[in-house]
Amino acid sequence: MWGKMIRILAGMFLVCSLTSFFRYFKQLKMMPENFAFLYQEPISAEAIEEECRRQRVLCKIPETGREMEEPGMKQEKFQAVLVYGMEALDAQRVETIFSDSDEKIDVNLLKWLSASAACACFLGLLLSVFCCYEKQGCAKWVYGVTVLVWVFCIKCCILEGLPEFPVWSLPGSWSDFEGWGEFAKETGEQISCMIRFWDDTAVLKYWECVLKGGGCLLASLAVLRAELRKIMEENFQRYT
């Protein structure tokens, strides 16, 4: 009796946590594709605003800068320039306008990294389910149905609604190892920048959705793993 109640509670927790994950991830995808270009002060705000007006780019410069103090380093002060409506702009043209900025925060990259991590977690879940199927001796059509449900969830709940991946930032060919190395270096620098300025207004709301959604996903995966382990142990005891 208690075992059934625990499983019912675990199932309810699993549904709630997965629902929360998809809700937070949907909020992340629906957030505007704003970029933040950071300058070490002083900067000419008038010149930047004039160039944005000339290029028909919507931008905003907050009144106050942001101070950063690294251990063992002198205090640095950054001024952010927020660019709105990146989904309707040419990213290369915008980056050319702000090519003299010291740092750039690309929220689209954060969305794609979150989606990649979620897909990896669901892939691990799929493999765990397949192991359970193998222990139970399930028919092949069960595998096929599970794969179809998995693909549907990935496509409709994770990939759908994501911003277009910046294909132009990739190397021209698979054999361009130097280009891939440069791409990996730029991606690593961008991740480091987003972590460094995680509490900045440009990315704070994005990080909130990522962390809350990630916590819900990890909790649901932990419950699923525990339930699958119980099922495998019960089947092992049954056939021994």
N, C-alpha and C positions, 0 to 999 in steps of 0.2 A: 504493500500500500504506500509506504513512504517513498519507495523507489519510483512509483508512478507519479506521485505528487512532485517529486524533485524533477522528473523529466518534463512534466507539464510546465513547471516554473522555468526550467531551462529553455523550453521551447518559446515561452512568452518573452523571456529576456532576449532570446535570439532574434525574434521578430521585431521587438522594439529597437534593439541596437542596430540591426540592419536598416530598418526604416529611418532611424536617425542619421545613419551614415549617408544614405541616398539623399536625404533632405539637405544635409550640410553640403554634400558634393554638388547638388543642384544649385544651391545658393552661390557656391564658388564659381560655377560655370556662368551664372547669370550676372556676376559682378562685371562692371565695365572694364574694358581693356585699356587701362590708363598706364602710361609709362611715367617714371620719375627720373629726371636727370639731375644729378647732384654736382654742385660746384663748391669749391672752397672759396669762401668770401675773401675779398669783395668781388662782386659781379655787377655788370651794368644791366640792371633790370629793364631800363628803358630800351636799350638796344635789343635785348632778347624779345621783349614784347613787340617791338616794331618789326623784327624779322618774322615773328610768328604771324602777325597781321598780314604781312606781305605774302607769306607762304600759305595763308588761310589755314593756320593751325591754331586750334584752341588750346591755350595754356594758362596756367595760373601760378603765380609766385607767392608763396606764403610770406607773411610779413616778418616772421622770425625764422632764423636759421636753426640748425640742429647741431648741438655740440657732441663730439665724440672724444673720449679719452681712453686710449689704449694703455695697458700696463707697460711702464717703461718708456712711453712715448709722450710727446707733448700733446696738449689738447688741440683738437682740430674742430673747426666749425664749418658746417656744410649748409648751403642754401639749395633748396629743392625747387625744381621747375616741373610742375605737373602738366602732362600733355593728355588731353581728353579726346575720346572718340578715335582711338587707334584702329578700331575695326573698320573705319571708313577712310583711313589714310594709308599712304604708301610708307611702310616702316623704314625702308632704305632712305627715302627722302627726309623723313623726320630725324633719323640718326645722323644724316649729313648736316642738318641744321644745328644739332647739338653735339657735333663731333669734338668740340673742345671741352666737353664736360668731364669731370673727374671720375664719376661713377654713374652707372645706369642700372635701374631696377626694371626688369621686364616681368610683369605679372603673368604674361602668357606662358613663360617658361615654368613658373610655379604651378600653373594649372596643368601643364603637360606632365611635369614630374609627379604631381599628385595622381594623375590618371595612370601613369606608368606603374607607380607603386601599388595602386589599387588593383590593376590588372595582374600584377605579379602575385598579390595576395590571393586573388580569386583563382589564379592558375594553381597555386599550391593547394587551395581547397579542392579543386577539381581532381588533382592527383591523389589527394587523401581519400576522396570518395571512390575513386577507381580502385584503390587498395582495398577498401571495404567491400566493394563489389566482387573483387577477386577472391576474397576470403569466403564470401557467401556463395560463390559460383553462379553469379547472375548471368543472364543471357546477353548476347551481343547487342540486341536492340535496346536494352536498358542503357548501355554505354552511349549509343547513338542519341537517344532522347536526352540524356544528361548533357551531352555536348551541345545539342541544339539549344537547350535552356540556358547553358552557360554563355554561348555566343550571343543569344538574345539579351541577356542581362548586361554583358560587356558593351554591346553596341548601343542599346537603348538607354541604359542607366549611367554609363560612364563616358563613352566616346561621343555620343550625340550631344551637340551643343557646345563642344569645345571650339576654341578659336582655331583658325587655320594654322597648321604648323608652318613655321618659316622655312620653307624648302630652300629658299635662296641662300640661307646660312650654311647649308650642307656643302661638302666638297662636291666637285663635278663628277667624280667617278669613285667606285669602291676601291680602286687601286691607289688612290691619292692618299697615301699614309701620312704625308706631311699635312695635308688639309684636314684629315681626321684628327690628327694630333692638335692642330690649332683650334679646331672646333671643340674638342674635349677641354682644352685649356680655357677657352672663353666661357664654356658652360660651367666649369668649376669656379671661375672667377665670379660669374653671375650668381651662382648658388652661395658662395661665400659672402657676396655683397648683400643678398637678401637675408641671410642669417645675421649679418652684422647690423643691418638696419631693420630688424624684424619688428621693432616697436615704433617705427616711423609711420605716420599717418598714410603714407603711400601704400604700405603693404600690411598694416596691422589687421585690418578686417579680413584680408585674404588668409593670413596665418591663422586667425581665429577659426575660420571654417576648416582649414586643413587639419589643425590639431584636434578640434572637436570631432570631425568626421573620422580622422585616423584612430582616435581613441575608441569610438564606437565600433569601427571595423575590427580592430584588434580584439576587443572584448567579444564580439560575435564569433570571430575565428577561434578564440580560446574555448568558448562553449562548444562550438562544433567539433573541435578536435577532441575534447573530453567525451562527448557523446559518441563519436565514431570509435574511440578507443574502447568504450564500454561495449559497443555492439560487437567489435572484433573479439574482445575477451569472452563475451557470452557465446559467440559462435565457436570459439576455440574450445571452450569447456564442453559444449554440446557434442562436438565430434571427437573428443578424446576420452 
